Amino acid sequence: MNKTSKEKEAVLNVFAALVRPLMRVAFEYGISAGEIAGVVRRGYIQALEARLQEQSRPTTDARLAAVAGLPRSDVSALRDALRAGAPHSLANVSLDQITALLTVWHTHSNFSGAYGLAMDLDLQVVQGSPRRTFKELVAIACPGVDEDALLDELVAARSVEIIDGNTARCLSRAYVPQTADVTRIDRMGRFLGLVTQSFVHNLLRNDPDPSYFERTVISDEPLSALGRDNFISLANEKGQELLSELDTALTHVTAAERSASGKKYGVGFYFFEDSANEPSERQIEKNYQATSSAQPPVIEEIDVLAMVRRKD
């Protein structure tokens, strides 16, 4: 099926829109860009392998690498990780290694001052800087360990903060990882995946396939905090009523509607904050070019999400 370059660009914009809100979570948990890229690559290879198997085509490393546009060695490593069930995180740092590093940082004369105060360390070698580097600390405290992985763990635990992009400052000698609500995180991943899957179904479905329900209601005007809170209350009330009604209906499914080999289906109800009124990167560039020219700027409004208010 031939697709245009505009359609391809639109799909890539979808990936960007999906990832952008998750960056706040990535920063909060010290997840690097490399780890995110690794998750995407592994997911791509896993899905590609399944697709080729469905088509009864070979799934060699060479074929997967050619289709994915990745080096064969990378594909081999990704498939090995999938078979072994390796975690997505690139960090492979033990508690003992982190504890050893913090101890050296606070006790070694090269990295601590009076009263065991840990010195600030450069992340990169800076010409003329009197400070030691974080790399030197790692080499003494736990040689051979990935320094980036160590730093990510310490920043995520808020034992270390980064100053001006190139200085590591120790905030605490104790390593106390922030408590993570794993259940809520897992739930977020599950339902974000289901919502995305629903949109993909409607986009790529064949004629015999049913169209999944897809509606949006959004305020016509920007709301104040009071308006938002009132809308939340209304959505909670009406949304719960609808979900309770649907849940009750599902308890009366007939025997003919059940199937041991079938799938489960559901409806989600979510309150959201619309960001369509925020300028896109492309719009920012267009506005910049317009204001930089001698001509008066032309303001162009773009409905990014193409949403309309519907009342059913």
C-alpha positions in Angstrom: 0.0 0.0 0.0 1.6 3.2 -1.2 1.7 6.1 1.3 2.6 9.7 0.5 5.4 11.6 2.2 2.9 13.9 3.9 1.2 10.9 5.4 4.5 9.5 6.6 5.4 12.9 8.2 2.0 13.0 9.8 2.6 9.6 11.4 6.0 10.7 12.7 4.3 13.7 14.2 2.0 11.3 16.0 5.0 9.5 17.5 6.4 12.9 18.6 3.0 13.9 20.1 2.8 10.6 22.0 6.4 10.9 23.4 6.4 14.6 24.3 4.1 14.4 27.4 6.0 11.4 28.7 9.3 13.4 28.8 8.2 14.8 32.2 8.0 11.2 33.5 11.4 10.4 31.9 13.0 13.4 33.6 11.4 12.5 37.0 12.8 8.9 36.9 16.2 9.7 35.4 15.5 8.0 32.1 18.0 8.9 29.4 17.3 9.5 25.7 19.4 6.4 24.9 17.2 4.2 27.1 14.0 5.6 25.3 15.7 4.9 21.9 16.5 1.4 23.1 12.9 0.7 24.0 11.7 2.0 20.6 14.2 -0.2 18.8 13.4 -3.3 20.7 9.7 -2.7 20.2 10.2 -2.2 16.5 12.2 -5.4 16.1 9.8 -7.4 18.1 6.8 -6.2 16.1 8.7 -6.6 12.8 9.6 -10.1 13.6 6.0 -11.0 14.4 4.9 -9.4 11.2 7.3 -11.3 9.1 6.3 -14.6 10.8 2.7 -13.9 10.0 3.7 -13.5 6.3 5.7 -16.7 6.5 8.9 -14.8 5.6 12.4 -15.4 7.0 13.2 -13.6 10.2 17.0 -13.6 10.1 19.0 -10.9 11.7 20.1 -9.7 8.2 16.5 -9.4 6.9 15.4 -7.6 10.1 18.3 -5.3 9.9 17.7 -4.4 6.3 14.0 -3.6 6.9 14.6 -1.8 10.2 17.5 0.2 8.8 19.7 -0.8 11.8 23.2 -2.4 11.9 23.0 -6.2 12.0 25.0 -6.3 15.2 22.4 -4.1 16.9 19.6 -6.3 15.7 21.4 -9.4 17.1 21.8 -7.7 20.4 18.2 -6.6 20.6 16.9 -10.1 19.8 19.2 -11.6 22.4 17.8 -9.1 24.9 14.2 -10.0 23.9 14.9 -13.8 24.3 16.6 -13.3 27.7 13.8 -11.0 28.9 16.3 -8.3 29.8 14.9 -5.2 31.4 14.6 -2.1 29.3 16.7 0.1 31.5 20.3 0.5 30.4 21.3 1.0 34.0 23.1 -2.0 35.5 24.2 -0.5 38.8 24.1 -2.2 42.1 23.4 -0.7 45.5 26.9 -1.6 46.7 28.4 0.4 43.8 26.3 3.4 44.5 27.1 3.3 48.2 30.8 2.9 47.5 30.8 5.9 45.2 29.0 8.1 47.8 31.4 7.0 50.5 34.5 7.8 48.4 32.9 11.1 47.4 32.6 12.1 51.1 35.8 10.6 52.5 38.5 10.6 49.8 40.8 13.7 50.0 40.6 14.2 46.2 36.8 14.6 46.3 35.9 16.0 49.7 36.8 19.0 51.8 36.6 19.9 55.4 34.1 18.0 57.6 33.5 15.4 54.8 31.8 17.9 52.5 31.6 16.4 49.0 33.1 18.7 46.4 31.4 19.6 43.2 32.7 17.6 40.2 32.9 18.4 36.5 31.0 16.1 34.2 33.4 16.9 31.3 37.0 18.0 31.4 37.0 21.8 31.5 40.2 23.6 30.6 41.5 25.5 33.6 38.9 24.1 36.0 40.3 23.3 39.5 37.7 20.6 40.1 38.0 16.9 39.7 35.7 15.0 37.3 32.9 12.6 38.0 34.7 10.1 35.8 37.7 10.2 38.1 35.5 9.5 41.1 33.9 6.5 39.3 37.3 5.2 38.4 38.4 5.1 42.0 35.2 4.1 43.7 33.9 1.4 41.3 36.1 1.1 38.2 34.5 -0.4 35.1 31.0 0.7 36.0 29.0 2.8 33.5 29.4 6.4 34.8 26.3 7.6 33.0 24.2 4.8 34.6 25.5 5.7 38.0 24.8 9.4 37.5 21.3 8.7 36.3 20.5 6.6 39.4 21.9 9.2 41.7 20.0 12.1 40.0 16.7 10.0 40.0 17.1 9.4 43.8 17.9 13.1 44.3 21.2 12.3 45.9 22.9 14.4 43.2 21.8 17.4 41.1 23.3 18.8 37.9 24.3 22.4 38.0 24.6 24.4 34.7 24.7 21.2 32.7 28.3 20.3 33.6 28.6 20.2 37.4 27.6 17.3 39.6 26.7 18.4 43.2 26.2 15.8 45.9 23.1 16.5 47.9 23.1 13.6 50.3 25.5 10.8 51.4 22.5 8.5 51.7 21.1 6.8 48.7 17.3 6.6 49.2 15.5 5.9 45.9 12.2 7.8 45.5 9.3 5.5 46.1 7.6 4.7 42.9 3.9 3.8 42.5 4.7 0.9 40.2 1.0 -0.1 40.0 0.0 3.3 38.7 2.9 3.4 36.2 1.9 0.0 34.9 -1.7 1.1 34.6 -0.7 4.2 32.7 1.3 2.2 30.2 -1.5 -0.3 29.7 -4.2 2.2 29.0 -2.1 4.6 27.0 -1.3 1.5 24.8 -5.0 0.6 24.5 -6.0 4.1 23.5 -3.3 4.2 20.9 -4.3 0.8 19.7 -7.9 2.0 19.2 -6.9 4.9 17.1 -4.6 2.7 15.0 -7.4 0.2 14.5 -9.7 3.0 13.1 -6.9 4.3 10.9 -5.9 0.9 9.3 -9.1 -1.1 9.6 -10.4 -3.0 6.6 -14.0 -2.6 5.4 -15.4 -5.7 7.3 -13.9 -4.5 10.6 -16.1 -2.4 12.9 -15.2 1.2 13.6 -14.4 1.7 17.3 -16.2 4.5 19.1 -14.2 7.7 19.0 -15.7 11.0 20.3 -14.4 14.1 22.0 -16.0 16.9 23.9 -14.0 20.0 24.5 -14.8 23.4 26.0 -15.6 26.1 23.4 -13.7 28.7 25.4 -10.7 28.7 27.7 -11.8 28.0 31.3 -10.7 29.5 34.6 -9.7 27.3 37.5 -13.3 27.5 38.7 -14.6 26.5 35.3 -12.2 23.6 35.1 -13.1 22.3 38.5 -16.8 22.5 37.7 -16.2 20.6 34.5 -14.2 18.0 36.3 -17.1 17.5 38.8 -19.6 17.2 35.9 -17.3 14.8 34.0 -16.8 12.7 37.1 -20.5 12.5 37.8 -21.7 11.8 34.3 -18.7 9.7 33.4 -19.3 7.4 36.4 -23.0 7.1 35.5 -22.1 6.0 32.0 -19.5 3.6 33.1 -21.8 2.1 35.7 -24.5 1.7 33.1 -22.1 0.0 30.7 -20.7 -2.2 33.4 -24.2 -3.4 34.3 -25.0 -4.1 30.6 -21.9 -6.3 30.4 -23.1 -8.5 33.2 -26.0 -9.5 31.0 -24.0 -10.7 28.0 -25.7 -13.7 26.5 -24.1 -17.1 25.9 -24.0 -16.4 22.1 -22.0 -13.2 22.7 -19.3 -15.1 24.7 -16.3 -16.8 23.2 -13.3 -18.5 25.0 -11.2 -17.6 22.0 -12.4 -14.0 21.7 -10.9 -10.8 23.1 -11.9 -8.4 25.8 -13.2 -4.9 24.9 -13.8 -1.8 26.9 -14.5 1.9 26.9 -12.3 4.5 28.6 -13.4 7.9 30.0 -10.6 10.4 30.6 -10.5 14.1 31.5 -7.7 16.0 29.6 -6.1 19.3 29.2 -6.1 20.3 25.5 -2.8 21.8 24.3 -4.0 22.5 20.7 -3.9 26.2 21.4 -0.1 26.0 22.1 1.9 26.7 19.0 3.6 23.7 17.3 7.3 23.7 16.5 6.5 24.3 12.8 4.1 27.2 13.7 6.8 28.8 16.0 9.2 28.7 13.1 6.7 30.2 10.7 5.8 33.0 13.2 9.5 33.7 13.7 10.1 34.0 9.9 7.0 36.3 9.6 8.1 38.7 12.4 11.7 38.8 11.0 10.5 40.0 7.6 9.6 43.5 6.6 6.0 42.6 6.0 3.5 42.6 8.8 3.2 39.1 10.3 0.3 37.0 9.1 -1.3 35.0 11.9 -2.4 31.6 10.9 -4.4 29.4 13.2 -4.0 25.7 12.8 -6.3 23.2 14.5 -3.7 20.6 15.3 -6.0 18.0 16.7 -8.8 18.6 14.2 -11.2 18.3 17.0 -14.8 19.3 16.9 -17.4 19.4 19.6 -19.9 16.7 19.1 -23.1 16.1 20.9 -24.6 12.7 20.4 
